[in-house]
Amino acid sequence: MNTEETAISSRLEEENRRLKTAVEELSILNDVAIAITSTQTIENIIELIVKKCIKHLKVEQGAVMLLDEKDQQNPFRTMIRKQDSLSTFLPYRLDTQLTGWVLKNKSPLLVNNLEEDKRFNFLSKDIPANENDFPLKSLLSVPMLLKGKITGLLTVFNKRSPSGFTADDQRLISIIAAQSAQVIENARLYREEAELRYLQEEIRVAHEIQADLLPAAQPALSGYMISGKSISAKEVGGDYYDYISIDNDRFAFCVGDIAGKGIPAALLMSNLQATLRAQISADKACRECISITNKMLYNNMSSNKFATLFYGILNPGKNEITYCNAGHNKPMLIARNNDIRRLPTTGMALGIVPDAPYEESIVAMEAGELMVIFSDGITEAMNNKEEEFGEERLLKILLNNKNETADKIVETIFQEVKLFTVSNQQADDMTAVVIKREG
């Protein structure tokens, strides 16, 4: 074979090699494209990408690590790590020096002789001893960029070819990383959306359950009007009110406020309601009900949680209310002649100390008088000037509407608070119960 024929043969071999490489590249890119257009989970998509990289690039191991910006100490979290079936070594975890380099430079890292690369201390103390047994010789790590921002790393280890990783390998894996970044982000957002929908459904069910715990209707008592309302700052909350018929002569009612908002407060609220109802059903005195409830809550609540509670028993035949107050706002009593009284007896909030002392008192309800029991979410509601609604505004509402029905008074309270706060978001749960003696 002459020189010209040899040259032609060499060019043909080179062209065949190039075409073969191109076909292989198209094959892996096609596989990745199929994964991208699929509806698989983020884990399945990443696993497929890693497997294809291991097979087509002929490496021992591959991994995808996603960036967690919240973790400043170790920002990269391995999602999927796979190894070739012929590999007998433990999967390798990238050293923080290597990930730090890629994160800082935002460019591919190709190293064919890592042990002699002066940029890195290969035997880093960050690598556990059992992983040092893995003979890491070469690696190719490419940042996964989305709109110029690193979202993760696609890395392959130990090219089986003696010549190591090539520029073509870097180009190919860079294309794969670029394609993968968007699909992984889409899958992550889809999963977050699904988790959010699930959480929203859970909260909706919790809201319905909590709504069912509140009185379904206002009670009908001869000579009295009673009305209550509660609005949570979130979907569920820690305020509640309740009515319990004890017997033909007595009627119990309460307003409670758990410290905090949201689901944790709602769970404690249901615990408080169940505990108190159990004591009421046993026909215990006001003070005894509160004492037992306090001890039980103390044993079941964390040290940073507490609840306030006003509990009263109305005796329509005697026109008097026996009550016990555990750290709750002192109720207001408005007489027909506009005299204003605050029920003085109070005690420690529930759940702070197990043996807190509580007292009970009796207050008479005169004809035309009304009592309002409220949570601090009403008086502490703030407008956009950071002014509180306050007790003076609440008193003014009661004085201006004392001749109205209990239902009307409650609705007016909430309407006026809403007008006062305007566009300001409700910061706390709000509850009010109005008891009015007719006549």
C-alpha positions as CSV (number, residue, x, y, z in Angstrom):
1,M,0.0,0.0,0.0
2,N,1.5,3.3,-1.1
3,T,1.7,6.5,0.9
4,E,-1.5,8.0,-0.7
5,E,-3.5,4.9,-0.1
6,T,-2.3,4.8,3.5
7,A,-3.4,8.4,4.0
8,I,-6.8,7.8,2.5
9,S,-7.2,4.7,4.7
10,S,-6.2,6.8,7.7
11,R,-8.7,9.5,6.8
12,L,-11.5,6.9,6.4
13,E,-10.7,5.3,9.8
14,E,-10.8,8.8,11.4
15,E,-14.0,9.6,9.7
16,N,-15.5,6.2,10.8
17,R,-14.4,6.9,14.3
18,R,-15.9,10.4,14.2
19,L,-19.2,9.1,12.8
20,K,-19.3,6.3,15.4
21,T,-18.7,8.9,18.1
22,A,-21.4,11.1,16.7
23,V,-23.9,8.2,16.5
24,E,-23.1,7.3,20.2
25,E,-23.6,11.0,21.2
26,L,-26.9,11.2,19.3
27,S,-28.0,8.0,21.0
28,I,-27.4,9.2,24.6
29,L,-28.8,12.6,23.8
30,N,-31.9,10.9,22.4
31,D,-32.2,8.8,25.5
32,V,-31.9,11.9,27.7
33,A,-34.5,13.7,25.5
34,I,-36.9,10.8,26.1
35,A,-36.4,11.1,29.8
36,I,-36.9,14.8,29.7
37,T,-40.3,14.5,27.9
38,S,-41.5,11.8,30.2
39,T,-43.6,12.2,33.3
40,Q,-41.4,10.2,35.6
41,T,-40.3,11.3,39.1
42,I,-37.3,13.4,39.6
43,E,-35.4,10.5,41.1
44,N,-36.2,8.2,38.0
45,I,-35.1,10.9,35.6
46,I,-31.8,11.5,37.3
47,E,-31.1,7.8,37.6
48,L,-31.7,7.3,33.9
49,I,-29.4,10.2,33.1
50,V,-26.6,8.8,35.3
51,K,-26.9,5.3,33.9
52,K,-26.7,6.6,30.3
53,C,-23.6,8.6,31.2
54,I,-21.9,5.6,32.7
55,K,-22.7,3.4,29.7
56,H,-21.9,5.8,26.9
57,L,-18.9,7.5,28.5
58,K,-17.5,4.2,29.7
59,V,-16.8,5.2,33.2
60,E,-16.9,3.4,36.6
61,Q,-19.3,5.7,38.4
62,G,-21.5,8.6,38.0
63,A,-23.6,10.9,40.3
64,V,-25.9,13.9,40.3
65,M,-25.7,16.3,43.2
66,L,-28.2,19.1,43.6
67,L,-27.4,22.4,45.3
68,D,-29.1,23.2,48.5
69,E,-28.5,26.9,49.1
70,K,-29.8,26.7,52.7
71,D,-26.9,24.5,53.7
72,Q,-23.8,26.7,53.8
73,Q,-21.5,24.0,55.2
74,N,-22.3,21.3,52.7
75,P,-24.4,22.8,49.9
76,F,-24.4,19.8,47.5
77,R,-26.7,16.9,48.3
78,T,-26.3,13.7,46.3
79,M,-29.6,12.7,44.6
80,I,-28.5,9.7,42.7
81,R,-25.2,7.8,42.7
82,K,-24.7,4.8,40.4
83,Q,-21.7,2.6,39.4
84,D,-20.9,0.3,36.5
85,S,-21.8,-3.3,37.1
86,L,-18.1,-4.2,36.7
87,S,-17.0,-1.8,39.5
88,T,-16.2,-3.5,42.8
89,F,-15.6,-0.2,44.7
90,L,-17.8,1.7,47.0
91,P,-19.6,4.7,45.5
92,Y,-17.5,7.7,45.8
93,R,-18.6,11.0,47.4
94,L,-17.1,14.2,45.9
95,D,-14.7,16.0,48.2
96,T,-15.8,19.5,49.3
97,Q,-12.6,20.9,47.7
98,L,-13.8,19.6,44.3
99,T,-17.4,20.7,44.6
100,G,-16.2,24.1,46.0
101,W,-14.0,24.6,42.9
102,V,-16.9,24.0,40.5
103,L,-19.2,26.1,42.5
104,K,-16.7,29.0,42.5
105,N,-15.7,28.8,38.8
106,K,-19.0,27.7,37.3
107,S,-17.1,25.7,34.7
108,P,-16.4,22.0,34.0
109,L,-13.7,20.3,35.9
110,L,-11.7,17.7,33.9
111,V,-8.9,15.9,35.8
112,N,-7.2,12.8,34.4
113,N,-4.6,12.5,37.2
114,L,-6.2,13.8,40.4
115,E,-3.5,12.6,42.8
116,E,-1.0,14.8,41.1
117,D,-3.2,17.8,40.4
118,K,-1.8,20.6,42.5
119,R,-5.2,22.4,42.7
120,F,-6.6,19.8,45.1
121,N,-5.6,17.9,48.2
122,F,-6.9,14.5,47.2
123,L,-6.5,12.8,50.6
124,S,-8.8,15.4,52.3
125,K,-9.8,14.8,55.9
126,D,-13.4,15.4,54.7
127,I,-13.3,12.0,53.0
128,P,-14.2,9.1,55.3
129,A,-11.5,6.4,55.6
130,N,-13.6,3.7,53.9
131,E,-14.0,5.9,50.9
132,N,-10.3,6.5,50.5
133,D,-10.1,2.9,49.4
134,F,-11.7,3.9,46.1
135,P,-8.8,4.5,43.6
136,L,-10.1,7.8,42.2
137,K,-7.9,8.5,39.2
138,S,-9.9,10.7,37.0
139,L,-13.1,12.7,37.0
140,L,-15.2,15.0,34.9
141,S,-17.6,17.2,36.7
142,V,-19.9,19.7,35.0
143,P,-22.2,22.3,36.6
144,M,-25.9,22.1,35.8
145,L,-26.7,25.7,35.0
146,L,-30.2,27.2,34.8
147,K,-30.4,30.9,33.7
148,G,-26.8,31.3,34.7
149,K,-27.3,29.8,38.2
150,I,-25.8,26.5,39.3
151,T,-28.5,24.0,40.4
152,G,-26.3,20.9,40.7
153,L,-23.4,18.9,39.4
154,L,-23.2,16.0,37.0
155,T,-20.0,14.0,37.6
156,V,-18.5,10.8,36.2
157,F,-15.5,9.0,37.7
158,N,-12.6,6.9,36.2
159,K,-12.7,6.8,32.5
160,R,-11.9,3.2,31.5
161,S,-9.9,4.3,28.5
162,P,-6.1,4.7,29.5
163,S,-6.1,8.1,27.8
164,G,-8.7,9.4,30.2
165,F,-11.4,12.0,29.6
166,T,-11.3,14.0,26.4
167,A,-12.6,17.3,25.2
168,D,-15.4,15.4,23.4
169,D,-16.4,13.8,26.7
170,Q,-16.6,17.2,28.3
171,R,-18.6,18.7,25.4
172,L,-21.1,15.8,25.5
173,I,-21.6,15.7,29.3
174,S,-22.0,19.5,29.2
175,I,-24.8,19.2,26.7
176,I,-26.4,16.5,28.9
177,A,-26.1,18.7,32.0
178,A,-27.6,21.7,30.2
179,Q,-30.6,19.6,29.0
180,S,-31.0,17.9,32.4
181,A,-30.9,21.1,34.5
182,Q,-34.3,22.4,33.1
183,V,-36.1,19.0,33.3
184,I,-34.8,18.4,36.9
185,E,-35.9,21.9,37.9
186,N,-39.3,21.2,36.3
187,A,-39.6,17.9,38.1
188,R,-38.6,19.5,41.4
189,L,-41.2,22.3,41.0
190,Y,-43.8,19.8,40.0
191,R,-43.1,17.7,43.1
192,E,-43.2,20.9,45.3
193,E,-46.5,21.8,43.7
194,A,-47.9,18.3,44.4
195,E,-46.7,18.5,48.0
196,L,-48.3,21.9,48.4
197,R,-51.6,20.6,47.0
198,Y,-51.4,17.7,49.4
199,L,-50.7,20.1,52.3
200,Q,-53.5,22.4,51.3
201,E,-55.9,19.5,51.2
202,E,-54.7,18.4,54.7
203,I,-55.2,22.0,56.0
204,R,-58.7,22.1,54.3
205,V,-59.7,18.9,56.1
206,A,-58.2,20.3,59.4
207,H,-60.2,23.5,58.9
208,E,-63.4,21.4,58.5
209,I,-62.7,19.3,61.5
210,Q,-62.0,22.4,63.6
211,A,-65.1,24.1,62.4
212,D,-67.1,21.0,63.5
213,L,-65.6,21.5,67.0
214,L,-67.2,24.9,67.3
215,P,-70.9,25.2,68.2
216,A,-73.1,24.4,65.2
217,A,-75.8,26.9,66.4
218,Q,-76.4,29.5,69.1
219,P,-78.2,28.1,72.2
220,A,-81.8,29.0,73.0
221,L,-82.2,29.9,76.7
222,S,-85.3,31.5,78.2
223,G,-84.6,35.1,79.0
224,Y,-81.1,35.1,77.4
225,M,-79.5,35.7,74.1
226,I,-76.1,34.1,73.5
227,S,-73.9,34.4,70.4
228,G,-70.3,33.6,69.5
229,K,-67.9,33.8,66.6
230,S,-64.3,32.8,65.9
231,I,-62.1,33.7,62.9
232,S,-58.6,32.2,62.6
233,A,-55.6,34.2,61.4
234,K,-54.7,31.1,59.3
235,E,-56.8,28.2,58.0
236,V,-56.8,26.8,61.5
237,G,-56.1,28.4,64.8
238,G,-55.8,28.3,68.5
239,D,-58.9,30.3,69.6
240,Y,-62.2,28.5,70.4
241,Y,-65.4,29.0,72.2
242,D,-67.9,26.4,73.4
243,Y,-71.4,25.9,74.9
244,I,-72.2,22.9,77.0
245,S,-75.6,22.2,78.6
246,I,-75.0,20.8,82.1
247,D,-78.6,20.2,83.1
248,N,-82.0,21.9,82.9
249,D,-80.9,24.6,85.3
250,R,-77.3,25.3,84.2
251,F,-75.5,26.1,81.0
252,A,-71.7,26.2,80.7
253,F,-69.7,28.3,78.2
254,C,-66.1,29.2,77.6
255,V,-63.6,31.1,75.5
256,G,-60.0,29.8,75.1
257,D,-56.9,31.1,73.4
258,I,-53.8,28.9,72.8
259,A,-50.5,30.7,72.5
260,G,-49.5,30.7,68.8
261,K,-51.3,30.1,65.5
262,G,-51.8,27.5,62.9
263,I,-51.9,23.8,63.1
264,P,-49.8,23.4,66.4
265,A,-52.2,25.8,68.2
266,A,-55.2,24.0,66.6
267,L,-54.1,20.6,67.9
268,L,-53.6,22.0,71.4
269,M,-57.0,23.7,71.2
270,S,-58.7,20.4,70.5
271,N,-56.8,18.9,73.4
272,L,-58.0,21.7,75.7
273,Q,-61.6,21.4,74.5
274,A,-61.7,17.6,75.0
275,T,-60.1,17.9,78.5
276,L,-62.4,20.6,79.7
277,R,-65.5,18.9,78.3
278,A,-64.5,15.7,80.2
279,Q,-64.5,17.7,83.5
280,I,-67.8,19.5,82.7
281,S,-69.5,16.2,82.0
282,A,-68.4,15.0,85.4
283,D,-70.3,18.0,86.9
284,K,-67.3,19.4,88.7
285,A,-67.2,22.9,90.1
286,C,-65.7,25.8,88.0
287,R,-62.5,26.0,90.0
288,E,-62.1,22.2,90.1
289,C,-62.6,22.0,86.3
290,I,-59.9,24.5,85.6
291,S,-57.5,23.0,88.1
292,I,-57.7,19.5,86.6
293,T,-57.6,20.9,83.1
294,N,-54.5,22.9,83.9
295,K,-52.7,19.9,85.4
296,M,-53.5,17.7,82.4
297,L,-52.4,20.4,79.9
298,Y,-49.2,20.9,81.8
299,N,-48.4,17.2,81.4
300,N,-49.2,17.2,77.7
301,M,-47.8,20.6,76.5
302,S,-44.2,21.7,75.9
303,S,-42.8,24.3,78.3
304,N,-43.1,27.1,75.8
305,K,-46.8,26.6,75.3
306,F,-49.7,27.8,77.4
307,A,-53.4,28.7,77.0
308,T,-55.8,31.2,78.5
309,L,-59.3,30.3,79.3
310,F,-62.5,31.9,80.7
311,Y,-65.0,29.3,81.9
312,G,-68.4,30.2,83.2
313,I,-71.7,28.5,84.2
314,L,-74.9,30.4,83.6
315,N,-77.9,29.7,85.9
316,P,-80.9,31.4,84.1
317,G,-83.2,30.7,87.1
318,K,-80.9,32.6,89.5
319,N,-79.7,35.1,86.8
320,E,-76.1,34.6,87.8
321,I,-72.9,33.4,86.3
322,T,-70.3,31.4,88.3
323,Y,-66.9,31.8,86.6
324,C,-63.2,31.0,86.8
325,N,-60.6,32.9,84.7
326,A,-57.3,31.3,83.8
327,G,-55.2,34.2,82.5
328,H,-57.8,35.3,79.9
329,N,-58.8,38.9,79.1
330,K,-61.2,40.1,81.8
331,P,-64.8,40.1,80.3
332,M,-66.7,43.3,80.1
333,L,-70.2,43.7,81.7
334,I,-72.3,46.6,80.4
335,A,-75.3,47.6,82.4
336,R,-78.5,49.1,81.1
337,N,-77.5,52.5,82.5
338,N,-74.1,52.2,80.7
339,D,-72.1,51.3,83.8
340,I,-69.1,49.3,82.9
341,R,-67.7,46.5,85.0
342,R,-64.7,44.1,84.5
343,L,-64.9,40.7,86.1
344,P,-62.0,41.0,88.5
345,T,-61.2,37.4,89.5
346,T,-58.4,35.8,87.5
347,G,-55.6,33.3,87.8
348,M,-52.6,31.9,86.0
349,A,-52.8,30.7,82.4
350,L,-53.1,27.0,81.8
351,G,-50.1,24.7,81.3
352,I,-47.4,26.9,83.0
353,V,-47.3,25.2,86.5
354,P,-49.1,22.0,87.5
355,D,-50.6,23.2,90.8
356,A,-51.6,26.8,90.1
357,P,-54.3,28.1,92.4
358,Y,-57.6,29.1,90.9
359,E,-60.6,30.9,92.4
360,E,-64.2,31.1,91.3
361,S,-66.6,34.0,91.7
362,I,-70.3,34.7,91.1
363,V,-71.7,37.7,89.2
364,A,-75.3,38.6,88.9
365,M,-76.9,39.4,85.4
366,E,-79.4,42.2,85.7
367,A,-82.1,42.8,83.1
368,G,-80.7,44.4,80.0
369,E,-77.1,43.7,80.9
370,L,-74.7,42.2,78.5
371,M,-71.4,40.5,78.9
372,V,-68.7,40.1,76.3
373,I,-65.8,37.6,76.5
374,F,-63.1,38.2,73.9
375,S,-59.7,37.0,72.9
376,D,-56.8,39.5,72.5
377,G,-56.8,39.0,68.8
378,I,-59.7,41.6,68.7
379,T,-58.2,44.3,71.0
380,E,-54.7,43.8,69.6
381,A,-55.7,43.9,65.9
382,M,-53.6,46.5,64.2
383,N,-54.1,48.9,61.3
384,N,-51.4,49.9,58.8
385,K,-50.3,52.7,61.2
386,E,-49.5,50.0,63.8
387,E,-52.3,51.2,66.0
388,E,-54.2,48.6,68.1
389,F,-57.9,48.4,68.0
390,G,-57.9,48.5,71.8
391,E,-60.5,48.1,74.5
392,E,-61.8,51.6,74.2
393,R,-63.1,51.0,70.7
394,L,-64.6,47.7,71.8
395,L,-66.4,49.4,74.7
396,K,-67.7,52.0,72.4
397,I,-69.2,49.3,70.1
398,L,-70.9,47.7,73.2
399,L,-72.3,50.9,74.5
400,N,-73.6,51.9,71.0
401,N,-75.2,48.5,70.4
402,K,-76.3,47.3,73.8
403,N,-79.9,47.4,72.8
404,E,-79.3,45.1,69.8
405,T,-79.4,41.3,69.7
406,A,-76.4,39.3,70.8
407,D,-76.0,38.1,67.2
408,K,-76.0,41.7,65.9
409,I,-73.4,42.8,68.6
410,V,-71.0,40.0,67.7
411,E,-71.3,40.8,64.0
412,T,-70.7,44.5,64.6
413,I,-67.6,43.8,66.6
414,F,-66.0,41.8,63.8
415,Q,-67.1,44.3,61.1
416,E,-65.6,47.2,63.0
417,V,-62.3,45.3,63.6
418,K,-62.2,44.5,59.8
419,L,-62.8,48.2,58.9
420,F,-60.2,49.3,61.4
421,T,-57.4,47.0,60.1
422,V,-58.4,47.7,56.4
423,S,-55.9,45.9,54.2
424,N,-53.7,44.8,57.1
425,Q,-53.4,41.1,57.3
426,Q,-55.0,39.5,60.4
427,A,-52.2,38.7,62.8
428,D,-54.0,36.7,65.4
429,D,-57.1,34.5,65.9
430,M,-60.2,36.5,67.0
431,T,-63.0,35.2,69.1
432,A,-65.9,36.9,70.9
433,V,-69.0,35.6,72.8
434,V,-71.8,37.9,73.9
435,I,-74.3,36.9,76.6
436,K,-77.3,39.3,77.0
437,R,-80.1,39.1,79.5
438,E,-83.4,40.2,78.0
439,G,-85.7,42.6,79.8
